[in-house]
Amino acid sequence: MLKIRYFIISFIIFSSIFMINTVHSEELPLLHKVITIDPGHGGRDPGTRYGKILEKDLNLEISKVLQKELEKQGAIVYLIRDKDEDFSKNTDYRKKRGDLKRRIDFIEEKQSDIYLSIHLNWYSDYYYRGSEILYTNVNDKNKILAETLRYSLIDNKIKTRELKKTDLFLYKNTKIPGVLIECGFLSNRDDRYLLQTTKYQEKLSKAITDGVILYFNK
């Protein structure tokens, strides 16, 4: 009798755990996915700028909003930087190259499933505007991720330009799937206004997160 009761209790506990995990998997589509966000530039490297508006600062703001949105969906999210810093060292012969190499090391050390590099664009023609996604062919999944994110941005009514390839150091030397997301043009008045608002940062982060979910579902 005791054995039967023990079996029944064990079965109920096991079933409950299974049901909880199943519910979590359905409610949290990014459960256990490891995503690294790279807020571009930082420290001695401000990136592009418009007056006192620095790319490095907006990159970090957007990245932190994106981190929260991804974590809501169950992802394990790492920020390469969570403050105004770069990763070059005094001993680096080429400061920028040292900074980028340490970002690559961070992405790989975290055993990331994907990485998202957050940047802002600039062009001499101030009419250019909209987000833009760049990728390399180093990893076959890069283009799939880029296409999926672009589709999600369009679906969320965010102005988005055509996909582009890049051969910049960080992206061509990172084998883990990932893309460069140019969130908008700091040189464009409309983009510049939107990128500084919490509402748009949240909208952008939601669109990126939807795209990440769609990518993993594929």
C-alpha positions in Angstrom: 0.0 0.0 0.0 2.8 2.4 0.9 4.6 1.6 -2.4 1.4 2.4 -4.4 1.0 5.7 -2.5 4.6 6.6 -3.0 4.3 5.8 -6.7 1.1 8.0 -7.0 2.8 10.9 -5.2 5.9 10.6 -7.4 3.8 10.5 -10.5 1.9 13.6 -9.5 5.1 15.5 -8.7 6.7 14.5 -12.0 3.6 15.4 -14.0 3.4 18.8 -12.3 7.1 19.6 -13.1 6.5 18.5 -16.7 3.4 20.7 -17.0 5.2 23.7 -15.5 8.2 23.3 -17.9 5.8 22.9 -20.8 3.9 26.0 -19.9 7.1 28.0 -19.4 8.3 26.9 -22.8 5.1 28.0 -24.4 4.9 31.3 -22.5 8.7 32.0 -22.8 9.7 31.3 -26.4 13.3 32.3 -25.7 13.7 30.2 -22.6 17.4 29.3 -22.1 18.6 31.0 -25.2 21.8 32.9 -24.6 21.9 36.3 -26.4 24.8 38.8 -26.2 24.1 42.4 -27.0 27.0 44.6 -28.1 26.3 48.3 -27.5 28.7 49.8 -30.1 31.5 52.1 -29.2 32.0 53.5 -25.7 34.6 55.2 -23.6 37.3 56.9 -25.7 35.3 56.0 -28.8 32.0 58.1 -29.1 31.0 56.7 -32.5 29.1 59.2 -34.6 27.6 62.3 -33.1 25.2 65.2 -33.6 26.2 68.1 -31.3 26.1 66.7 -27.8 24.2 63.6 -28.9 26.7 60.7 -28.9 26.1 57.4 -30.6 27.7 55.5 -27.8 25.1 56.8 -25.3 22.1 56.0 -27.4 23.5 52.6 -28.3 23.7 51.8 -24.6 20.2 53.1 -23.9 18.6 51.0 -26.7 20.6 47.9 -25.7 19.3 48.1 -22.1 15.7 48.4 -23.3 16.3 45.5 -25.7 17.8 43.4 -22.9 14.7 43.8 -20.8 12.5 42.9 -23.7 14.4 39.7 -24.5 14.6 38.7 -20.8 10.8 39.0 -20.7 10.7 36.2 -23.2 13.0 33.9 -21.1 16.3 34.7 -22.8 19.6 34.8 -20.9 21.0 38.2 -22.0 24.5 39.6 -21.6 25.5 43.2 -22.3 29.1 43.5 -23.5 29.1 46.8 -21.7 26.6 48.3 -19.3 28.4 51.6 -18.9 30.5 54.1 -20.8 33.7 52.1 -21.5 35.8 50.6 -24.2 38.0 47.5 -24.0 41.3 48.6 -25.4 44.4 48.4 -23.2 47.5 50.6 -22.9 49.5 47.8 -24.3 47.4 47.5 -27.5 49.3 48.6 -30.6 46.0 49.3 -32.3 43.4 50.4 -29.7 40.3 49.9 -31.8 41.4 46.4 -32.9 42.0 45.5 -29.3 38.6 46.7 -28.2 36.9 44.7 -31.0 38.9 41.5 -30.3 37.8 41.6 -26.6 34.2 42.0 -27.7 34.5 38.9 -29.9 36.1 37.0 -27.0 33.1 38.0 -24.7 30.6 36.7 -27.3 32.3 33.4 -27.5 33.1 33.0 -23.8 29.3 33.4 -23.0 28.6 30.5 -25.5 26.0 32.8 -27.1 23.4 31.4 -29.4 23.4 34.7 -31.2 24.7 38.2 -30.8 23.1 41.6 -31.7 25.4 44.5 -32.3 23.6 47.9 -31.8 24.8 51.0 -33.6 23.5 54.2 -35.2 24.1 55.3 -38.8 25.3 58.6 -40.3 25.3 59.9 -43.9 26.2 63.2 -45.5 22.8 63.3 -47.2 20.5 64.0 -44.2 17.4 62.7 -46.1 18.7 59.1 -45.5 16.8 57.5 -42.7 15.5 54.2 -41.3 17.1 51.1 -39.7 19.5 48.9 -41.5 20.8 45.4 -40.9 24.2 44.2 -42.0 25.7 40.7 -42.0 28.6 38.6 -43.2 28.7 35.2 -44.8 31.1 33.8 -42.2 28.1 31.9 -40.7 25.3 30.5 -42.9 22.8 31.5 -40.2 23.7 35.2 -40.4 21.7 36.0 -43.5 18.7 34.1 -42.1 18.8 36.1 -38.9 19.2 39.3 -40.8 16.3 38.5 -43.1 14.1 37.5 -40.2 14.9 40.7 -38.2 14.2 42.9 -41.2 10.9 41.2 -41.8 9.9 41.8 -38.2 10.9 45.4 -38.3 8.8 46.0 -41.4 5.9 44.0 -39.8 6.1 46.3 -36.7 5.9 49.4 -39.0 9.5 50.5 -38.5 11.1 52.1 -41.6 13.8 49.7 -42.7 16.3 49.8 -45.6 17.6 46.9 -47.7 20.0 44.3 -46.2 23.7 44.9 -46.6 26.8 42.9 -46.3 29.7 44.0 -44.2 33.4 43.0 -43.8 34.1 44.9 -40.7 36.5 43.2 -38.3 34.1 42.2 -35.5 31.6 40.6 -37.8 33.9 38.7 -40.1 35.8 37.3 -37.2 32.8 36.1 -35.2 31.6 32.6 -36.1 28.7 32.7 -33.7 25.5 33.9 -35.6 24.9 37.6 -35.3 24.2 40.8 -37.1 24.9 44.5 -37.0 21.7 46.5 -36.4 21.9 50.2 -37.4 18.9 51.5 -35.5 18.6 54.7 -37.5 20.5 57.7 -38.9 21.7 60.2 -36.3 22.2 62.6 -39.3 18.4 62.6 -40.0 16.2 64.9 -38.0 13.2 62.5 -37.7 15.4 59.4 -36.8 17.4 61.5 -34.3 14.2 62.6 -32.5 12.7 59.1 -32.4 15.9 57.4 -31.3 16.0 59.5 -28.1 12.4 58.6 -27.0 11.6 55.8 -24.7 8.5 54.9 -26.7 10.4 54.4 -29.9 13.3 52.5 -28.1 10.6 50.1 -26.7 8.9 49.7 -30.1 12.3 49.0 -31.8 13.2 46.5 -29.1 9.9 44.7 -29.3 10.3 44.4 -33.1 13.8 43.0 -32.7 12.7 40.6 -30.0 9.8 39.4 -32.3 12.4 38.8 -35.0 14.7 36.8 -32.7 11.7 34.6 -31.6 10.9 34.0 -35.3 14.5 33.1 -36.0 14.7 30.5 -33.4 11.3 29.1 -34.4 12.7 28.6 -37.9 
